[in-house]
Amino acid sequence: MRAVPAVAAVQKDKPAVSRHWVYSFSLFKMASDSVDTVLLVFAAALGASATTVALVDAVGDIGAVVGLVVIGGLADKLGPRWWFLGLLLACPALVMFGFAATSSIALIIGLSVVWGIVFVGPMPLTSVIIMRSFPQHRWSEQHVRISTMNTLGTTMGMVVAVVWLGIGEHFLGDLAALRIFFMIGVGLIVASTVTGLFWLGRAGSAPDPTLVRVSKYQAARPAASGNGARYGHAVPAGEPLGEKERRAASRAPYSDRLKSVFVVNGVYFIGLGMSVSVIPVYLRSQLNAPVFLMMSAAVASSLASTFSMPFIGRAMSKPMSLRLFPVAIGVRGLLLIAVGLVGFVLPQHVALGAVVLCMVGVGVCGAAVSVCTSLRVSRFAPPGMVGSTSGRYTALTFLALAVGSVAGGVIAEHVGYSYVFALSALWLFVAAVLSVRL
C-alpha cells in the first residue's frame, strides 16, 4: 500500500515548526483570558446592571459556541496555513481596540458576540498543528506543553491586570485604567501574531494523519498508545480516507456513559455560570470593592488552579480518582455559597479577604473538574472522534455558561445575590450526584 509522502515526512523528519511555537499561544492566552475577565469589570464600571453584565458574558459564550463549530471545521480543512493562523491570532486585537474606544453598553454587547468568536479561534487549531507537524510519539508531549503554557499565560495575564489596575486606578481612575489595559492586550496580540507566523510559518497543510487506511494487521493489533492505535486511526501508514469513509467515521454513536458526561457538564456549567457572571457586580455593589481587588479574586482562582494541576494529575492515578470528580463539584458549590454569605455576615474588609480565600478553593476544585472531565471525554469518545467530541463538549460548556449567566443576572437584579449563589450551589450539587456513577 502506498504511503502518503506528506505524512511520512512528518513522521521521519524533524518537526516543521520551531520548538518555541507554544510561546506565541501563551502570549495569546495572556491577552485574551485577562481581557475576557476585565470586560465584565469594565461593563460594571460603566454602570451596567447585573442583568446587563450577565448579558455581556452570555452573548460572548454564544459567540464562542459558533466560533468553536465553524473554526474547528475550517481548521480540519485548511490546516495551519500561514494566512489562516495569522487571521485567527490577529482578529482579537481589533475587538479589543473597539472595547477601549467606546462607552456604549449596547456597542459592548454587540462587540461581545464577535469577541466570543475570535476569543476561541486558535483553540481548535492547536491540535491540528500538533498532529500535522510532529511525529506521533511526540503528540502527548506537545499537548502537555501547550496546556501548561496556556495556563501560565492566563495566570500571567491576570497578574498583569491586577498590578496595572491597582496602579492605574490610583493615578488615572477606573475607566481610563481599564481602557489602557485593553490597549496593552492589543500589543500582546500583535506580539503573538508576529511570533506565531515566525515560528509556525513552515507548518504547511499536511493531511490529517489520523484519517488513513490501514492494513488488516495494523487494525487488528493490540493498542500501543491509546484508542487511536488500537483501531488503526493513529497509524499514518496508508492513503487518506475518502470522503464517504470520513462521513461514516463521523456518524459513530456515542456511548451512554459519554452522553451522561455531557448531561453532567451541562448541569454543572449552568450552575457555575449563574454565580461567575455576577461576582464582579456583587463585589462592586455589595462590598464596594475597588477594581484591583475585584481582579484579585480572579487571579487567586487562576493561580490556585495552575499550581494544583500537577498534584491533581498524580491523584488521578490513585483509587481516590473515582471520587474526586463529584467531591470537587460539591465542594465548589459550598464555596460559592460562602462567597454569597460573607458579604452579609462579615465586615467589609474581612469579607473581601474571605472572598479571595474562597476563590482559591474554587480554583482548585475547578482544576480537578477540568482534569476529570477531559479524561472521561477522551476515554469514552468513539475511535477517531476524540477531536470532534472534545469540540462539542467545549461548545456545550459555553452554551451552558451563557444560559447560567443570563439566569444569574436576572435573579440577582430582581431577587438578590444570596439567592443566586444558593441556586448556583444547588445546580452543582445536582451535577455532583449525577457524576457519582461516571
Buried (B, 14 or more C-beta within 10 A) or exposed (E): EEBBEBBBEBBEEEBBBBEEBBBBBBBBBBBBBBBBBBBBBBBBBBEBBBBBBBBBBBBBBBBBBBBBBEBBEBBBEBBBBBEBBBEBBBBBBEBBBBBBEBEEBEEBBBBBBBBBBBBBBBBBBBBBBBBBBBBBEEBEEBBEBBBBBBBBBBBBBBBBBBEBBBEBBEEBEBBEBBBBBBBBBBEBBBBBBBBBBEBBBEBBBBBBBBBBBBEEEBEEBEEEEBBBBBBBBBBBBBBBBEEEEBEEBEEBEBEEEBEBBBBBBBBBBBBBBBBBBBBBBBBBBBBEBBBBBBBBBBBBBBBBBBBBBEEBEEBBEEEEBEEBBBBBBBBBBBBBBBBBBBBEEBEEEEBBEBBBBBBBBBBBBBBBBBBBBEBBBEEBBBBBBBBBBBBBBBBBBBBBBBBBBBBBBBBBBEEBBBBBBBBBBBBBBBBBBBBEEB
